Amino acid sequence: MATTVDIVDLASGYWQSFALGAAVELGLFHKLAGGPVELAALAEAVPASEMHMEALLNSLCGLGLLGKSDAGYEVDPEQKPFLDPASPENMLGAFRFNLDLAKLWLKLPECIRSGEPVLPENPHLGKDPDKTRRFVEGMHSRAGLMARGLMPMLTPKAGARVLDVGGGPGTFSLKLAERDDSLHITVLDLPPVVEAARMIHAGNPAAERIRFMGGDYHRMDFPEEQDMILYCGALHQEPESGIEALLGKMKQALKSDGVLVVVDLMLDPDRSRPAYSALFQLNMMLMRPESRVYTSERLTELLQKTGFSTVDTREVPGTPYRMVKASMEKNESLVEEFRELRASSRCEETSIKELIDLQNRENQMTKPAIEIYYSEVCGLCHKALDFFRDRRLDFTAYGIGYDKEKDDWIPGPNVEEMKRRAGDVDFVPQIFINGTHIAGWKKLEPMIESGEFDKLLENA
């Protein structure tokens, strides 16, 4: 139950958001990027009232964003990755976009009464170039932080064709391209969004290997024969009336053994938890009333109705997002062909070869997998993940969050499942091959050196 202090903190929570927003708008983090700066120098550089600047800086110190010493004010070392403009993980673009959204939230009562949005339809998706740029920059910086937990969970095979639908800034595609230069990646989004993404990634060699395709993905045909389709951060834009057709379109663009990966904010069945996702539903109604934050269960139903047979939902570590991975159902025509041949009385050599070929192809559809439970803060986990990638091995990674203050794993389905499967262990990584528990990296490493690991894969 919330206490009086909790409720007062909740009511004044916007103070913190607007203090951070003011610092971003005034360019303070750019001015502090080189190290400590004295108050007078900062006030002169902005320029600003020294008294008011001091109040803002002290507030930021109280929030743990800055530190203060005889040398002046500086960014807290733990926050520097997110506040340093030169950091690839900086979130300054996301904070600037949040300022645009904050103005809309002041009109929330009007939106609730009328059931209508409080701004013109989607100006950030191309109708206003400046808002589009701020939106794409904001999504890029937000995605950069999410990528910490998500990227180990995205494991396309070497040489795979990957289609990033509604990819926005193409952040995840860029990181895939940086990790594996054999991938063939296409990012598809509206022309103004794609153009803004190109500008963000200008000069990055990996971006030159990505095909940026401008168009409305609702109306245009998708490139065919894709090994993986990413649909990240766009599901909430889709009303119920159109999502089933869109999922079906994605299914048609995939190979028979292809995988669809959906990443977004999702709700529990009663639609009140997690609170961040429930609040995001309000956020979307301010701009697009027909948008919907889906429950994980509803998305699973839609995917299965569309024809995906295996649907697996995981939390993205360190974020409020969930990842749903859906694999194609078996090729029914292939299965039927195999059954007919198997039942046939023909004994010709060609028929036997056909039978063996079909059996092998059938086996490939259900080939065993490597699974690993990992944490971003675990060095041995990264050793295992790097080994699997270097060997071009297909694997599924299940992320587990870590609470530094409590020195314990953050509770969630991945932790519970790991403990159930591995015998109530409390360390990572935990590795499985074809469902068999191998234990951690320290046990796997000697198996690799002795050749036992390769034999295990061959026999799996």
C-alpha positions as a printed Julia matrix, in Angstrom:
460×3 Matrix{Float64}:
   0.0     0.0     0.0
   1.29    3.47   -0.89
   2.27    5.71    2.04
   1.71    9.46    2.29
   5.35    9.98    1.32
   4.89    7.77   -1.76
   1.84    9.73   -2.88
   3.55   13.1    -2.35
   6.58   11.87   -4.33
   4.23   10.68   -7.06
   2.43   14.02   -7.21
   5.68   15.98   -7.5
   7.54   13.48   -9.69
   7.42   15.89  -12.63
   9.89   18.14  -10.76
  12.64   15.62  -11.47
  11.65   15.18  -15.11
  11.58   18.9   -15.77
  14.88   19.51  -13.96
  16.52   16.92  -16.22
  14.71   18.37  -19.23
  15.95   21.87  -18.45
  19.53   20.61  -18.23
  19.17   18.96  -21.64
  17.54   22.01  -23.23
  20.25   24.32  -21.85
  23.0    22.03  -23.15
  24.56   21.49  -19.73
  25.73   17.95  -20.43
  27.56   19.09  -23.56
  29.32   21.76  -21.52
  30.25   19.25  -18.8
  31.52   16.59  -21.23
  35.17   17.57  -20.73
  35.18   17.38  -16.92
  34.42   19.66  -13.94
  33.28   23.24  -14.67
  32.83   26.02  -12.11
  29.43   27.6   -11.57
  30.35   31.02  -12.93
  31.8    29.52  -16.11
  28.69   27.43  -16.7
  26.34   30.34  -16.14
  28.35   32.44  -18.6
  28.51   29.67  -21.22
  24.73   29.04  -21.33
  24.2    32.08  -20.67
  22.0    32.06  -17.55
  21.38   33.63  -14.14
  24.11   32.37  -11.83
  21.71   32.06   -8.89
  19.17   30.06  -10.88
  21.88   27.95  -12.49
  23.24   27.03   -9.06
  19.77   25.89   -7.93
  19.42   23.68  -11.0
  22.91   22.19  -10.64
  22.4    21.44   -6.95
  19.09   19.74   -7.76
  20.83   17.56  -10.33
  23.44   16.68   -7.71
  20.66   15.67   -5.32
  19.22   13.41   -8.04
  22.58   11.69   -8.44
  23.15   12.95  -11.99
  25.98   15.38  -11.12
  28.69   15.63   -8.49
  30.1    18.78   -6.86
  33.66   19.46   -5.68
  36.12   22.35   -5.33
  36.82   21.96   -9.05
  33.17   22.58   -9.93
  30.3    20.46  -11.17
  30.71   17.28  -13.21
  28.63   14.37  -14.48
  28.45   11.44  -12.06
  30.7     8.63  -13.43
  27.89    6.04  -13.3
  25.6     8.32  -15.34
  28.25    9.4   -17.84
  27.41    6.68  -20.43
  23.87    8.07  -20.65
  24.64   11.81  -20.38
  27.91   12.22  -22.29
  27.11   13.37  -25.88
  30.08   11.37  -27.18
  28.89    8.1   -25.63
  27.19    5.65  -28.03
  24.72    4.91  -25.22
  23.8     8.52  -24.47
  20.08    9.14  -24.04
  20.02   12.89  -24.62
  17.92   12.45  -27.77
  15.33   10.47  -25.83
  15.25   13.12  -23.1
  14.67   15.87  -25.69
  11.79   13.91  -27.18
  10.36   13.43  -23.68
  10.16   17.22  -23.37
   7.94   17.31  -26.44
   5.71   14.64  -24.89
   5.57   16.39  -21.5
   3.69   19.31  -23.02
   1.02   16.91  -24.27
   0.5    15.32  -20.86
  -0.71   18.67  -19.52
  -3.71   18.17  -21.83
  -4.49   14.64  -20.63
  -7.82   15.61  -18.94
  -8.97   17.17  -22.23
  -8.02   13.96  -24.08
  -9.87   11.75  -21.57
 -13.05   13.87  -21.78
 -13.19   14.1   -25.55
 -11.65   10.79  -26.58
  -9.67   12.74  -29.17
  -5.9    13.26  -29.57
  -4.45   16.59  -28.48
  -2.16   17.18  -31.47
  -2.31   16.71  -35.26
  -1.92   13.11  -36.39
   1.66   11.86  -36.05
   3.65   15.05  -36.84
   6.76   13.16  -35.68
   6.31   10.61  -38.5
   7.04   13.0   -41.34
   4.57   15.88  -41.35
   6.89   18.1   -39.3
  10.59   17.62  -40.28
  11.95   19.03  -37.0
   9.69   16.82  -34.87
  10.57   13.83  -37.07
  14.28   14.42  -36.5
  13.8    14.77  -32.73
  11.62   11.64  -32.69
  14.15    9.51  -34.61
  17.05   10.78  -32.48
  15.03   10.04  -29.35
  14.18    6.52  -30.48
  17.81    5.89  -31.43
  19.12    6.86  -27.99
  16.37    4.9   -26.22
  17.04    1.85  -28.41
  20.76    2.11  -27.69
  20.09    1.52  -24.01
  17.62   -1.29  -24.71
  20.18   -2.97  -26.97
  22.26   -3.92  -23.92
  19.7    -6.52  -22.96
  18.21   -7.27  -26.37
  21.2    -7.9   -28.64
  22.31  -11.18  -27.0
  18.76  -12.42  -27.63
  18.96  -11.66  -31.38
  21.0   -14.38  -33.05
  20.43  -14.56  -36.81
  22.58  -17.19  -38.52
  25.55  -16.17  -40.65
  24.51  -14.77  -44.02
  20.87  -14.38  -42.91
  18.44  -12.04  -44.61
  16.95   -9.74  -41.96
  14.01   -7.36  -42.5
  13.51   -4.61  -39.89
   9.85   -3.55  -40.28
   9.04   -0.12  -38.86
  12.71    0.01  -37.92
  12.78    3.77  -37.23
  16.41    4.7   -36.61
  17.5     1.13  -37.41
  19.49    0.93  -34.17
  19.16   -2.81  -33.68
  19.91   -3.5   -37.34
  23.02   -1.35  -37.11
  24.27   -3.29  -34.09
  23.61   -6.58  -35.9
  25.56   -5.3   -38.9
  28.45   -4.2   -36.67
  28.51   -7.65  -35.06
  28.25   -9.72  -38.26
  29.16   -8.31  -41.67
  27.71  -11.35  -43.47
  24.1   -10.34  -42.76
  21.85   -8.88  -45.47
  19.72   -6.29  -43.65
  16.86   -4.09  -44.87
  15.32   -1.36  -42.69
  11.8    -0.4   -43.78
   9.99    2.72  -42.55
   8.36    5.92  -43.82
  10.6     7.95  -46.17
  11.13   10.93  -43.79
  12.01    8.54  -40.93
  14.42    6.58  -43.11
  16.09    9.8   -44.26
  16.55   10.93  -40.65
  18.03    7.51  -39.83
  20.52    7.8   -42.69
  21.68   11.16  -41.31
  22.13    9.75  -37.8
  24.3     6.88  -39.05
  26.26    8.85  -41.66
  29.93    7.85  -41.58
  29.34    4.49  -39.89
  30.76    1.75  -42.17
  28.21   -0.79  -40.91
  25.34    1.48  -42.01
  26.63    1.32  -45.58
  25.88   -2.41  -45.6
  22.24   -1.78  -44.63
  19.54   -1.15  -47.21
  17.22    1.65  -46.02
  13.85    1.35  -47.78
  11.31    4.17  -47.56
   7.6     3.34  -47.71
   4.43    2.58  -45.76
   4.81   -1.02  -44.62
   1.02   -1.39  -44.49
   0.73   -0.84  -48.23
   3.94   -2.11  -49.81
   5.09   -5.66  -50.46
   7.85   -7.03  -48.22
  11.03   -8.53  -49.65
  10.59  -12.31  -49.67
  12.62  -15.22  -48.32
  13.62  -13.53  -45.05
  15.35  -15.53  -42.32
  14.33  -13.07  -39.61
  11.86  -10.2   -39.38
  12.28   -7.64  -36.61
   9.24   -5.66  -35.49
  10.55   -3.56  -32.62
   8.73   -0.71  -30.92
   5.96   -0.38  -33.5
   3.32   -2.92  -32.41
   1.62   -0.37  -30.15
   0.88    1.79  -33.24
  -1.38   -0.92  -34.67
  -5.13   -1.14  -33.95
  -6.7    -4.57  -33.45
  -8.48   -4.23  -36.79
  -5.25   -4.36  -38.79
  -2.7    -6.3   -36.79
  -3.75   -9.78  -37.9
  -3.34   -8.89  -41.59
   0.07   -7.34  -40.89
   1.3   -10.43  -39.02
   0.09  -12.59  -41.9
   2.02  -10.43  -44.34
   5.17  -10.9   -42.25
   4.61  -14.67  -42.17
   4.43  -14.77  -45.96
   7.75  -12.9   -46.25
   9.58  -15.42  -44.05
  11.26  -18.63  -45.12
   9.67  -21.83  -43.81
  12.2   -21.9   -40.96
  12.17  -18.13  -40.46
  11.63  -16.29  -37.21
   9.56  -13.22  -36.36
  10.79  -11.15  -33.41
   8.37   -8.64  -31.86
   9.7    -6.28  -29.18
   7.47   -3.77  -27.43
   5.9    -2.68  -24.17
   3.23   -5.23  -23.21
   0.69   -5.63  -20.44
  -0.34   -8.44  -18.13
  -3.87   -9.87  -18.66
  -5.66   -7.36  -16.39
  -4.01   -4.45  -18.31
  -2.92   -2.64  -15.12
   0.62   -4.04  -14.83
   3.39   -3.27  -15.44
   2.55    0.34  -14.5
   4.97    1.77  -17.09
   3.16   -0.07  -19.89
  -0.27    1.01  -18.58
   0.92    4.64  -18.53
   2.3     4.25  -22.04
  -1.22    3.4   -23.21
  -2.26    6.88  -22.02
   0.75    8.38  -23.74
  -0.31    6.87  -27.07
  -3.91    8.04  -26.69
  -2.66   11.62  -26.53
  -1.45   11.2   -30.12
  -3.23    8.21  -31.67
  -6.4     6.99  -29.89
  -6.66    3.76  -31.9
  -3.18    2.66  -30.8
  -3.04   -0.17  -28.3
  -0.56   -1.65  -25.87
  -1.19   -5.38  -26.28
  -1.06   -8.0   -23.59
   1.5   -10.75  -24.14
  -1.34  -13.26  -24.15
  -3.3   -11.41  -26.86
  -0.25  -11.14  -29.09
   0.37  -14.87  -28.67
  -3.23  -15.58  -29.7
  -2.89  -13.4   -32.81
   0.4   -15.01  -33.83
  -0.99  -18.52  -33.43
  -4.12  -17.56  -35.34
  -1.91  -16.23  -38.13
  -0.1   -19.58  -38.38
   2.96  -19.36  -36.14
   3.27  -22.58  -34.16
   5.86  -21.72  -31.51
   5.56  -18.46  -29.6
   8.03  -17.66  -26.8
   7.81  -14.52  -24.63
  10.81  -13.18  -22.7
  11.61  -10.05  -20.72
  14.34   -7.85  -22.15
  16.79   -7.45  -19.22
  17.16   -3.97  -17.76
  14.13   -2.6   -19.62
  10.32   -2.62  -19.31
  10.09   -4.27  -22.76
   9.23   -7.84  -23.71
  10.39   -9.88  -26.68
   8.1   -12.35  -28.41
   9.8   -14.78  -30.79
   7.52  -16.67  -33.17
   8.63  -19.48  -35.46
   6.87  -20.73  -38.55
   4.67  -23.8   -38.42
   5.94  -26.8   -40.34
   5.5   -26.68  -44.08
   2.28  -28.66  -44.42
   2.83  -29.42  -48.1
   6.25  -30.91  -47.24
   4.78  -32.98  -44.43
   2.01  -34.26  -46.67
   4.48  -35.09  -49.45
   6.61  -37.01  -46.96
   3.61  -38.95  -45.69
   2.56  -39.91  -49.21
   6.04  -41.12  -50.12
   6.39  -43.04  -46.86
   3.07  -44.78  -47.5
   3.91  -45.5   -51.13
   4.69  -49.09  -52.16
   7.21  -47.88  -54.76
  10.71  -49.2   -54.13
  12.59  -47.45  -56.92
  15.94  -45.94  -55.94
  14.76  -42.47  -56.85
  11.82  -42.75  -54.46
  14.11  -43.87  -51.63
  16.37  -40.89  -52.26
  13.35  -38.61  -52.23
  12.22  -40.16  -48.96
  15.62  -39.66  -47.31
  15.82  -36.09  -48.59
  12.39  -35.25  -47.24
  13.19  -36.89  -43.9
  16.36  -34.81  -43.61
  14.48  -31.64  -44.45
  11.82  -32.56  -41.88
  14.53  -33.1   -39.25
  16.02  -29.69  -40.03
  12.75  -28.06  -39.03
  13.07  -29.43  -35.51
  16.85  -29.4   -35.11
  18.15  -29.11  -31.54
  19.05  -25.73  -30.09
  21.64  -24.27  -27.76
  20.11  -22.26  -24.93
  21.9   -19.95  -22.49
  20.67  -18.02  -19.47
  22.92  -14.96  -19.07
  23.32  -11.57  -17.39
  24.84   -8.4   -18.84
  27.05   -8.01  -15.74
  28.56  -11.52  -16.06
  31.97  -11.78  -17.75
  31.75  -15.57  -18.19
  28.37  -15.13  -19.88
  29.97  -12.87  -22.49
  32.74  -15.45  -23.03
  30.11  -18.09  -23.79
  28.09  -15.77  -26.04
  31.21  -14.7   -27.94
  32.19  -18.36  -28.44
  28.78  -19.27  -29.87
  28.88  -16.26  -32.22
  32.46  -16.93  -33.33
  31.52  -20.53  -34.15
  28.41  -19.32  -36.03
  26.21  -21.5   -33.81
  22.48  -20.93  -33.54
  21.44  -20.3   -29.94
  18.7   -18.75  -27.86
  19.71  -16.37  -25.05
  17.49  -15.65  -22.04
  18.49  -12.48  -20.21
  18.35  -12.09  -16.42
  18.45   -8.71  -14.71
  20.71   -8.0   -11.72
  19.89   -5.69   -8.8
  23.23   -4.2    -7.71
  21.86   -2.77   -4.45
  20.34   -6.09   -3.34
  23.18   -8.14   -4.87
  20.6   -10.52   -6.3
  18.81  -11.39   -9.52
  15.73   -9.35  -10.39
  12.72  -11.71  -10.02
  11.09  -12.76  -13.27
  10.09  -15.73  -15.44
  13.62  -16.23  -16.82
  15.06  -16.61  -13.29
  12.29  -18.98  -12.24
  12.65  -21.11  -15.36
  16.44  -21.27  -15.05
  16.22  -22.45  -11.44
  13.56  -24.99  -12.33
  15.57  -26.43  -15.22
  19.05  -26.19  -13.66
  18.26  -27.28  -10.11
  17.81  -24.03   -8.15
  21.24  -22.65   -9.12
  22.03  -19.02   -8.37
  24.77  -18.26  -10.92
  25.06  -17.71  -14.66
  25.63  -18.68  -17.36
  23.53  -21.82  -17.42
  23.78  -23.65  -20.74
  21.56  -26.32  -22.29
  22.05  -28.34  -25.48
  19.0   -30.05  -26.89
  17.39  -29.65  -23.46
  20.32  -31.29  -21.62
  21.81  -29.18  -18.82
  25.55  -28.57  -19.38
  25.99  -26.11  -16.45
  28.21  -23.02  -16.72
  31.14  -21.79  -18.79
  33.74  -23.3   -16.45
  32.37  -26.75  -17.24
  31.77  -26.02  -20.92
  35.27  -24.65  -21.59
  37.14  -27.95  -20.92
  34.47  -29.77  -22.95
  35.32  -27.49  -25.88
  39.05  -28.1   -25.52
  38.63  -31.89  -25.34
  36.27  -32.04  -28.33
  33.41  -33.35  -26.18
  31.31  -30.28  -27.02
  31.52  -30.94  -30.77
  30.57  -34.58  -30.24
  27.6   -33.48  -28.17
  26.41  -31.23  -30.99
  26.89  -33.98  -33.56
  24.86  -36.43  -31.51
  22.15  -33.92  -30.62
